[in-house]
């Protein structure tokens, strides 16, 4: 896979990778992996919130009450 990024982003990647002592590739892979995990979490959270609200759980108190059961 080839990825083209703007010069400014490449320079920031270069600075950070040098500062951390890791390759630009490793830093980019770590950043992409984190981004994808967060995106997946947000998608799942959105679905679960909608499901909870449909079931009448819309406050923290409702959540704690449901967990007690």
PyMOL Python script that loads the backbone (N, CA, C, O; Angstrom):
from pymol import cmd

cmd.read_pdbstr("""\
ATOM      1  N   UNK A   1       0.848  -1.171   0.000  1.00  0.00           N
ATOM      2  CA  UNK A   1       0.000   0.000   0.000  1.00  0.00           C
ATOM      3  C   UNK A   1       0.893   1.234   0.000  1.00  0.00           C
ATOM      4  O   UNK A   1       1.886   1.298   0.725  1.00  0.00           O
ATOM      5  N   UNK A   2       0.538   2.181  -0.796  1.00  0.00           N
ATOM      6  CA  UNK A   2       1.258   3.449  -0.844  1.00  0.00           C
ATOM      7  C   UNK A   2       0.328   4.530  -0.333  1.00  0.00           C
ATOM      8  O   UNK A   2      -0.844   4.596  -0.704  1.00  0.00           O
ATOM      9  N   UNK A   3       0.868   5.365   0.515  1.00  0.00           N
ATOM     10  CA  UNK A   3       0.068   6.440   1.095  1.00  0.00           C
ATOM     11  C   UNK A   3       0.783   7.751   0.853  1.00  0.00           C
ATOM     12  O   UNK A   3       1.954   7.900   1.203  1.00  0.00           O
ATOM     13  N   UNK A   4       0.097   8.684   0.267  1.00  0.00           N
ATOM     14  CA  UNK A   4       0.690  10.002   0.028  1.00  0.00           C
ATOM     15  C   UNK A   4       0.099  10.973   1.045  1.00  0.00           C
ATOM     16  O   UNK A   4      -1.117  11.069   1.216  1.00  0.00           O
ATOM     17  N   UNK A   5       0.997  11.686   1.709  1.00  0.00           N
ATOM     18  CA  UNK A   5       0.539  12.645   2.718  1.00  0.00           C
ATOM     19  C   UNK A   5       1.138  14.017   2.402  1.00  0.00           C
ATOM     20  O   UNK A   5       2.194  14.108   1.777  1.00  0.00           O
ATOM     21  N   UNK A   6       0.468  15.067   2.829  1.00  0.00           N
ATOM     22  CA  UNK A   6       0.989  16.422   2.597  1.00  0.00           C
ATOM     23  C   UNK A   6       2.359  16.604   3.273  1.00  0.00           C
ATOM     24  O   UNK A   6       2.658  15.963   4.280  1.00  0.00           O
ATOM     25  N   UNK A   7       3.170  17.481   2.703  1.00  0.00           N
ATOM     26  CA  UNK A   7       4.510  17.728   3.235  1.00  0.00           C
ATOM     27  C   UNK A   7       4.490  18.113   4.714  1.00  0.00           C
ATOM     28  O   UNK A   7       5.326  17.654   5.492  1.00  0.00           O
ATOM     29  N   UNK A   8       3.542  18.946   5.091  1.00  0.00           N
ATOM     30  CA  UNK A   8       3.452  19.400   6.487  1.00  0.00           C
ATOM     31  C   UNK A   8       3.230  18.222   7.435  1.00  0.00           C
ATOM     32  O   UNK A   8       3.837  18.160   8.504  1.00  0.00           O
ATOM     33  N   UNK A   9       2.371  17.300   7.047  1.00  0.00           N
ATOM     34  CA  UNK A   9       2.110  16.118   7.867  1.00  0.00           C
ATOM     35  C   UNK A   9       3.334  15.205   7.900  1.00  0.00           C
ATOM     36  O   UNK A   9       3.647  14.615   8.934  1.00  0.00           O
ATOM     37  N   UNK A  10       4.014  15.092   6.780  1.00  0.00           N
ATOM     38  CA  UNK A  10       5.228  14.279   6.728  1.00  0.00           C
ATOM     39  C   UNK A  10       6.306  14.860   7.636  1.00  0.00           C
ATOM     40  O   UNK A  10       7.018  14.116   8.310  1.00  0.00           O
ATOM     41  N   UNK A  11       6.426  16.167   7.657  1.00  0.00           N
ATOM     42  CA  UNK A  11       7.413  16.811   8.521  1.00  0.00           C
ATOM     43  C   UNK A  11       7.083  16.586   9.991  1.00  0.00           C
ATOM     44  O   UNK A  11       7.975  16.325  10.798  1.00  0.00           O
ATOM     45  N   UNK A  12       5.801  16.685  10.341  1.00  0.00           N
ATOM     46  CA  UNK A  12       5.389  16.426  11.725  1.00  0.00           C
ATOM     47  C   UNK A  12       5.655  14.972  12.091  1.00  0.00           C
ATOM     48  O   UNK A  12       6.089  14.679  13.205  1.00  0.00           O
ATOM     49  N   UNK A  13       5.401  14.075  11.169  1.00  0.00           N
ATOM     50  CA  UNK A  13       5.655  12.652  11.391  1.00  0.00           C
ATOM     51  C   UNK A  13       7.155  12.422  11.584  1.00  0.00           C
ATOM     52  O   UNK A  13       7.561  11.651  12.453  1.00  0.00           O
ATOM     53  N   UNK A  14       7.954  13.077  10.792  1.00  0.00           N
ATOM     54  CA  UNK A  14       9.416  12.970  10.905  1.00  0.00           C
ATOM     55  C   UNK A  14       9.891  13.459  12.272  1.00  0.00           C
ATOM     56  O   UNK A  14      10.694  12.792  12.925  1.00  0.00           O
ATOM     57  N   UNK A  15       9.398  14.619  12.704  1.00  0.00           N
ATOM     58  CA  UNK A  15       9.801  15.166  14.015  1.00  0.00           C
ATOM     59  C   UNK A  15       9.431  14.225  15.146  1.00  0.00           C
ATOM     60  O   UNK A  15      10.246  13.943  16.025  1.00  0.00           O
ATOM     61  N   UNK A  16       8.190  13.740  15.120  1.00  0.00           N
ATOM     62  CA  UNK A  16       7.727  12.860  16.200  1.00  0.00           C
ATOM     63  C   UNK A  16       8.465  11.531  16.199  1.00  0.00           C
ATOM     64  O   UNK A  16       8.850  11.037  17.259  1.00  0.00           O
ATOM     65  N   UNK A  17       8.663  10.956  15.039  1.00  0.00           N
ATOM     66  CA  UNK A  17       9.340   9.661  14.980  1.00  0.00           C
ATOM     67  C   UNK A  17      10.779   9.799  15.457  1.00  0.00           C
ATOM     68  O   UNK A  17      11.286   8.921  16.157  1.00  0.00           O
ATOM     69  N   UNK A  18      11.440  10.887  15.088  1.00  0.00           N
ATOM     70  CA  UNK A  18      12.808  11.116  15.549  1.00  0.00           C
ATOM     71  C   UNK A  18      12.835  11.311  17.060  1.00  0.00           C
ATOM     72  O   UNK A  18      13.700  10.770  17.748  1.00  0.00           O
ATOM     73  N   UNK A  19      11.894  12.080  17.565  1.00  0.00           N
ATOM     74  CA  UNK A  19      11.829  12.324  19.005  1.00  0.00           C
ATOM     75  C   UNK A  19      11.556  11.063  19.809  1.00  0.00           C
ATOM     76  O   UNK A  19      12.043  10.917  20.930  1.00  0.00           O
ATOM     77  N   UNK A  20      10.780  10.159  19.239  1.00  0.00           N
ATOM     78  CA  UNK A  20      10.435   8.916  19.926  1.00  0.00           C
ATOM     79  C   UNK A  20      11.433   7.797  19.646  1.00  0.00           C
ATOM     80  O   UNK A  20      11.439   6.773  20.329  1.00  0.00           O
ATOM     81  N   UNK A  21      12.265   8.003  18.646  1.00  0.00           N
ATOM     82  CA  UNK A  21      13.246   6.987  18.296  1.00  0.00           C
ATOM     83  C   UNK A  21      12.649   5.773  17.598  1.00  0.00           C
ATOM     84  O   UNK A  21      13.149   4.656  17.737  1.00  0.00           O
ATOM     85  N   UNK A  22      11.575   6.002  16.846  1.00  0.00           N
ATOM     86  CA  UNK A  22      10.964   4.914  16.075  1.00  0.00           C
ATOM     87  C   UNK A  22      10.817   5.361  14.632  1.00  0.00           C
ATOM     88  O   UNK A  22      10.882   6.554  14.335  1.00  0.00           O
ATOM     89  N   UNK A  23      10.620   4.417  13.748  1.00  0.00           N
ATOM     90  CA  UNK A  23      10.498   4.759  12.329  1.00  0.00           C
ATOM     91  C   UNK A  23       9.175   5.477  12.052  1.00  0.00           C
ATOM     92  O   UNK A  23       8.202   5.347  12.795  1.00  0.00           O
ATOM     93  N   UNK A  24       9.178   6.229  10.966  1.00  0.00           N
ATOM     94  CA  UNK A  24       7.940   6.891  10.556  1.00  0.00           C
ATOM     95  C   UNK A  24       6.865   5.856  10.264  1.00  0.00           C
ATOM     96  O   UNK A  24       5.693   6.074  10.571  1.00  0.00           O
ATOM     97  N   UNK A  25       7.254   4.734   9.676  1.00  0.00           N
ATOM     98  CA  UNK A  25       6.299   3.672   9.367  1.00  0.00           C
ATOM     99  C   UNK A  25       5.658   3.145  10.639  1.00  0.00           C
ATOM    100  O   UNK A  25       4.436   3.010  10.706  1.00  0.00           O
ATOM    101  N   UNK A  26       6.476   2.842  11.659  1.00  0.00           N
ATOM    102  CA  UNK A  26       5.926   2.317  12.910  1.00  0.00           C
ATOM    103  C   UNK A  26       5.011   3.328  13.584  1.00  0.00           C
ATOM    104  O   UNK A  26       3.959   2.965  14.110  1.00  0.00           O
ATOM    105  N   UNK A  27       5.408   4.598  13.570  1.00  0.00           N
ATOM    106  CA  UNK A  27       4.577   5.634  14.179  1.00  0.00           C
ATOM    107  C   UNK A  27       3.262   5.788  13.423  1.00  0.00           C
ATOM    108  O   UNK A  27       2.203   5.911  14.038  1.00  0.00           O
ATOM    109  N   UNK A  28       3.325   5.782  12.100  1.00  0.00           N
ATOM    110  CA  UNK A  28       2.103   5.905  11.293  1.00  0.00           C
ATOM    111  C   UNK A  28       1.184   4.707  11.510  1.00  0.00           C
ATOM    112  O   UNK A  28      -0.032   4.871  11.601  1.00  0.00           O
ATOM    113  N   UNK A  29       1.756   3.501  11.593  1.00  0.00           N
ATOM    114  CA  UNK A  29       0.947   2.304  11.836  1.00  0.00           C
ATOM    115  C   UNK A  29       0.270   2.366  13.205  1.00  0.00           C
ATOM    116  O   UNK A  29      -0.900   2.010  13.346  1.00  0.00           O
ATOM    117  N   UNK A  30       1.018   2.821  14.209  1.00  0.00           N
ATOM    118  CA  UNK A  30       0.435   2.944  15.550  1.00  0.00           C
ATOM    119  C   UNK A  30      -0.697   3.969  15.558  1.00  0.00           C
ATOM    120  O   UNK A  30      -1.754   3.730  16.141  1.00  0.00           O
ATOM    121  N   UNK A  31      -0.470   5.098  14.914  1.00  0.00           N
ATOM    122  CA  UNK A  31      -1.493   6.146  14.862  1.00  0.00           C
ATOM    123  C   UNK A  31      -2.742   5.670  14.123  1.00  0.00           C
ATOM    124  O   UNK A  31      -3.861   5.926  14.567  1.00  0.00           O
ATOM    125  N   UNK A  32      -2.556   4.987  13.011  1.00  0.00           N
ATOM    126  CA  UNK A  32      -3.693   4.478  12.246  1.00  0.00           C
ATOM    127  C   UNK A  32      -4.448   3.417  13.037  1.00  0.00           C
ATOM    128  O   UNK A  32      -5.679   3.391  13.037  1.00  0.00           O
ATOM    129  N   UNK A  33      -3.712   2.552  13.703  1.00  0.00           N
ATOM    130  CA  UNK A  33      -4.343   1.511  14.515  1.00  0.00           C
ATOM    131  C   UNK A  33      -5.182   2.119  15.633  1.00  0.00           C
ATOM    132  O   UNK A  33      -6.315   1.698  15.866  1.00  0.00           O
ATOM    133  N   UNK A  34      -4.624   3.108  16.320  1.00  0.00           N
ATOM    134  CA  UNK A  34      -5.384   3.788  17.384  1.00  0.00           C
ATOM    135  C   UNK A  34      -6.630   4.469  16.833  1.00  0.00           C
ATOM    136  O   UNK A  34      -7.709   4.375  17.419  1.00  0.00           O
ATOM    137  N   UNK A  35      -6.475   5.154  15.705  1.00  0.00           N
ATOM    138  CA  UNK A  35      -7.605   5.834  15.094  1.00  0.00           C
ATOM    139  C   UNK A  35      -8.727   4.846  14.780  1.00  0.00           C
ATOM    140  O   UNK A  35      -9.895   5.111  15.066  1.00  0.00           O
ATOM    141  N   UNK A  36      -8.369   3.719  14.196  1.00  0.00           N
ATOM    142  CA  UNK A  36      -9.382   2.730  13.814  1.00  0.00           C
ATOM    143  C   UNK A  36     -10.065   2.125  15.041  1.00  0.00           C
ATOM    144  O   UNK A  36     -11.274   1.890  15.021  1.00  0.00           O
ATOM    145  N   UNK A  37      -9.303   1.869  16.112  1.00  0.00           N
ATOM    146  CA  UNK A  37      -9.928   1.348  17.337  1.00  0.00           C
ATOM    147  C   UNK A  37     -10.907   2.359  17.921  1.00  0.00           C
ATOM    148  O   UNK A  37     -11.995   1.988  18.361  1.00  0.00           O
ATOM    149  N   UNK A  38     -10.526   3.631  17.926  1.00  0.00           N
ATOM    150  CA  UNK A  38     -11.418   4.680  18.439  1.00  0.00           C
ATOM    151  C   UNK A  38     -12.655   4.806  17.560  1.00  0.00           C
ATOM    152  O   UNK A  38     -13.765   4.950  18.073  1.00  0.00           O
ATOM    153  N   UNK A  39     -12.478   4.754  16.247  1.00  0.00           N
ATOM    154  CA  UNK A  39     -13.620   4.844  15.329  1.00  0.00           C
ATOM    155  C   UNK A  39     -14.573   3.672  15.544  1.00  0.00           C
ATOM    156  O   UNK A  39     -15.791   3.853  15.540  1.00  0.00           O
ATOM    157  N   UNK A  40     -14.029   2.477  15.730  1.00  0.00           N
ATOM    158  CA  UNK A  40     -14.872   1.303  15.977  1.00  0.00           C
ATOM    159  C   UNK A  40     -15.610   1.441  17.304  1.00  0.00           C
ATOM    160  O   UNK A  40     -16.787   1.095  17.402  1.00  0.00           O
ATOM    161  N   UNK A  41     -14.920   1.947  18.324  1.00  0.00           N
ATOM    162  CA  UNK A  41     -15.553   2.156  19.623  1.00  0.00           C
ATOM    163  C   UNK A  41     -16.702   3.159  19.510  1.00  0.00           C
ATOM    164  O   UNK A  41     -17.784   2.932  20.052  1.00  0.00           O
ATOM    165  N   UNK A  42     -16.467   4.259  18.811  1.00  0.00           N
ATOM    166  CA  UNK A  42     -17.517   5.278  18.663  1.00  0.00           C
ATOM    167  C   UNK A  42     -18.730   4.721  17.926  1.00  0.00           C
ATOM    168  O   UNK A  42     -19.870   5.017  18.285  1.00  0.00           O
ATOM    169  N   UNK A  43     -18.487   3.919  16.900  1.00  0.00           N
ATOM    170  CA  UNK A  43     -19.591   3.310  16.167  1.00  0.00           C
ATOM    171  C   UNK A  43     -20.390   2.386  17.069  1.00  0.00           C
ATOM    172  O   UNK A  43     -21.620   2.442  17.090  1.00  0.00           O
ATOM    173  N   UNK A  44     -19.696   1.540  17.812  1.00  0.00           N
ATOM    174  CA  UNK A  44     -20.360   0.620  18.727  1.00  0.00           C
ATOM    175  C   UNK A  44     -21.109   1.376  19.813  1.00  0.00           C
ATOM    176  O   UNK A  44     -22.237   1.023  20.155  1.00  0.00           O
ATOM    177  N   UNK A  45     -20.484   2.411  20.352  1.00  0.00           N
ATOM    178  CA  UNK A  45     -21.124   3.207  21.402  1.00  0.00           C
ATOM    179  C   UNK A  45     -22.411   3.848  20.893  1.00  0.00           C
ATOM    180  O   UNK A  45     -23.419   3.858  21.600  1.00  0.00           O
ATOM    181  N   UNK A  46     -22.386   4.375  19.695  1.00  0.00           N
ATOM    182  CA  UNK A  46     -23.580   4.998  19.115  1.00  0.00           C
ATOM    183  C   UNK A  46     -24.717   3.986  19.017  1.00  0.00           C
ATOM    184  O   UNK A  46     -25.862   4.295  19.346  1.00  0.00           O
ATOM    185  N   UNK A  47     -24.396   2.781  18.564  1.00  0.00           N
ATOM    186  CA  UNK A  47     -25.417   1.736  18.446  1.00  0.00           C
ATOM    187  C   UNK A  47     -25.948   1.330  19.822  1.00  0.00           C
ATOM    188  O   UNK A  47     -27.152   1.148  20.001  1.00  0.00           O
ATOM    189  N   UNK A  48     -25.045   1.191  20.785  1.00  0.00           N
ATOM    190  CA  UNK A  48     -25.467   0.760  22.115  1.00  0.00           C
ATOM    191  C   UNK A  48     -26.278   1.824  22.838  1.00  0.00           C
ATOM    192  O   UNK A  48     -27.227   1.505  23.555  1.00  0.00           O
ATOM    193  N   UNK A  49     -25.909   3.085  22.653  1.00  0.00           N
ATOM    194  CA  UNK A  49     -26.677   4.169  23.273  1.00  0.00           C
ATOM    195  C   UNK A  49     -28.093   4.176  22.720  1.00  0.00           C
ATOM    196  O   UNK A  49     -29.057   4.301  23.476  1.00  0.00           O
ATOM    197  N   UNK A  50     -28.222   4.042  21.416  1.00  0.00           N
ATOM    198  CA  UNK A  50     -29.559   4.014  20.810  1.00  0.00           C
ATOM    199  C   UNK A  50     -30.365   2.840  21.340  1.00  0.00           C
ATOM    200  O   UNK A  50     -31.554   2.980  21.628  1.00  0.00           O
ATOM    201  N   UNK A  51     -29.725   1.684  21.470  1.00  0.00           N
ATOM    202  CA  UNK A  51     -30.421   0.492  21.987  1.00  0.00           C
ATOM    203  C   UNK A  51     -30.829   0.684  23.448  1.00  0.00           C
ATOM    204  O   UNK A  51     -31.935   0.316  23.845  1.00  0.00           O
ATOM    205  N   UNK A  52     -29.932   1.261  24.238  1.00  0.00           N
ATOM    206  CA  UNK A  52     -30.237   1.503  25.650  1.00  0.00           C
ATOM    207  C   UNK A  52     -31.397   2.484  25.784  1.00  0.00           C
ATOM    208  O   UNK A  52     -32.308   2.271  26.583  1.00  0.00           O
ATOM    209  N   UNK A  53     -31.360   3.552  25.006  1.00  0.00           N
ATOM    210  CA  UNK A  53     -32.436   4.546  25.077  1.00  0.00           C
ATOM    211  C   UNK A  53     -33.764   3.943  24.661  1.00  0.00           C
ATOM    212  O   UNK A  53     -34.802   4.274  25.234  1.00  0.00           O
ATOM    213  N   UNK A  54     -33.744   3.072  23.684  1.00  0.00           N
ATOM    214  CA  UNK A  54     -34.980   2.409  23.255  1.00  0.00           C
ATOM    215  C   UNK A  54     -35.529   1.520  24.363  1.00  0.00           C
ATOM    216  O   UNK A  54     -36.733   1.275  24.437  1.00  0.00           O
ATOM    217  N   UNK A  55     -34.633   1.040  25.225  1.00  0.00           N
ATOM    218  CA  UNK A  55     -35.046   0.208  26.354  1.00  0.00           C
ATOM    219  C   UNK A  55     -35.308   0.996  27.625  1.00  0.00           C
ATOM    220  O   UNK A  55     -35.493   0.416  28.695  1.00  0.00           O
ATOM    221  N   UNK A  56     -35.325   2.320  27.510  1.00  0.00           N
ATOM    222  CA  UNK A  56     -35.647   3.163  28.653  1.00  0.00           C
ATOM    223  C   UNK A  56     -34.456   3.511  29.532  1.00  0.00           C
ATOM    224  O   UNK A  56     -34.635   4.048  30.625  1.00  0.00           O
ATOM    225  N   UNK A  57     -33.275   3.222  29.086  1.00  0.00           N
ATOM    226  CA  UNK A  57     -32.079   3.554  29.854  1.00  0.00           C
ATOM    227  C   UNK A  57     -31.471   4.805  29.231  1.00  0.00           C
ATOM    228  O   UNK A  57     -30.855   4.750  28.166  1.00  0.00           O
ATOM    229  N   UNK A  58     -31.657   5.939  29.918  1.00  0.00           N
ATOM    230  CA  UNK A  58     -31.151   7.181  29.352  1.00  0.00           C
ATOM    231  C   UNK A  58     -30.417   8.062  30.356  1.00  0.00           C
ATOM    232  O   UNK A  58     -30.058   9.196  30.038  1.00  0.00           O
ATOM    233  N   UNK A  59     -30.193   7.560  31.545  1.00  0.00           N
ATOM    234  CA  UNK A  59     -29.420   8.295  32.542  1.00  0.00           C
ATOM    235  C   UNK A  59     -28.431   7.345  33.212  1.00  0.00           C
ATOM    236  O   UNK A  59     -28.567   6.125  33.115  1.00  0.00           O
ATOM    237  N   UNK A  60     -27.446   7.908  33.886  1.00  0.00           N
ATOM    238  CA  UNK A  60     -26.497   7.079  34.629  1.00  0.00           C
ATOM    239  C   UNK A  60     -27.216   6.245  35.686  1.00  0.00           C
ATOM    240  O   UNK A  60     -26.875   5.085  35.917  1.00  0.00           O
ATOM    241  N   UNK A  61     -28.200   6.845  36.311  1.00  0.00           N
ATOM    242  CA  UNK A  61     -28.955   6.125  37.335  1.00  0.00           C
ATOM    243  C   UNK A  61     -29.644   4.897  36.745  1.00  0.00           C
ATOM    244  O   UNK A  61     -29.668   3.835  37.368  1.00  0.00           O
ATOM    245  N   UNK A  62     -30.199   5.043  35.551  1.00  0.00           N
ATOM    246  CA  UNK A  62     -30.829   3.908  34.882  1.00  0.00           C
ATOM    247  C   UNK A  62     -29.819   2.799  34.603  1.00  0.00           C
ATOM    248  O   UNK A  62     -30.130   1.616  34.743  1.00  0.00           O
ATOM    249  N   UNK A  63     -28.627   3.184  34.213  1.00  0.00           N
ATOM    250  CA  UNK A  63     -27.570   2.210  33.930  1.00  0.00           C
ATOM    251  C   UNK A  63     -27.224   1.437  35.205  1.00  0.00           C
ATOM    252  O   UNK A  63     -27.181   0.207  35.200  1.00  0.00           O
ATOM    253  N   UNK A  64     -26.977   2.167  36.297  1.00  0.00           N
ATOM    254  CA  UNK A  64     -26.610   1.511  37.546  1.00  0.00           C
ATOM    255  C   UNK A  64     -27.725   0.609  38.061  1.00  0.00           C
ATOM    256  O   UNK A  64     -27.467  -0.468  38.598  1.00  0.00           O
ATOM    257  N   UNK A  65     -28.954   1.053  37.893  1.00  0.00           N
ATOM    258  CA  UNK A  65     -30.091   0.237  38.302  1.00  0.00           C
ATOM    259  C   UNK A  65     -30.176  -1.051  37.487  1.00  0.00           C
ATOM    260  O   UNK A  65     -30.446  -2.122  38.029  1.00  0.00           O
ATOM    261  N   UNK A  66     -29.944  -0.936  36.182  1.00  0.00           N
ATOM    262  CA  UNK A  66     -29.983  -2.112  35.324  1.00  0.00           C
ATOM    263  C   UNK A  66     -28.851  -3.083  35.661  1.00  0.00           C
ATOM    264  O   UNK A  66     -29.027  -4.297  35.565  1.00  0.00           O
ATOM    265  N   UNK A  67     -27.709  -2.563  36.049  1.00  0.00           N
ATOM    266  CA  UNK A  67     -26.580  -3.409  36.401  1.00  0.00           C
ATOM    267  C   UNK A  67     -26.813  -4.167  37.711  1.00  0.00           C
ATOM    268  O   UNK A  67     -26.273  -5.257  37.903  1.00  0.00           O
ATOM    269  N   UNK A  68     -27.605  -3.598  38.598  1.00  0.00           N
ATOM    270  CA  UNK A  68     -27.907  -4.254  39.872  1.00  0.00           C
ATOM    271  C   UNK A  68     -28.761  -5.495  39.664  1.00  0.00           C
ATOM    272  O   UNK A  68     -28.694  -6.432  40.459  1.00  0.00           O
ATOM    273  N   UNK A  69     -29.552  -5.514  38.621  1.00  0.00           N
ATOM    274  CA  UNK A  69     -30.490  -6.605  38.376  1.00  0.00           C
ATOM    275  C   UNK A  69     -29.839  -7.833  37.864  1.00  0.00           C
ATOM    276  O   UNK A  69     -30.515  -8.832  37.615  1.00  0.00           O
TER     277      UNK A  69
END
""", "prot")
cmd.dss("prot")
cmd.show_as("cartoon", "prot")
cmd.util.cbc("prot")
cmd.orient("prot")
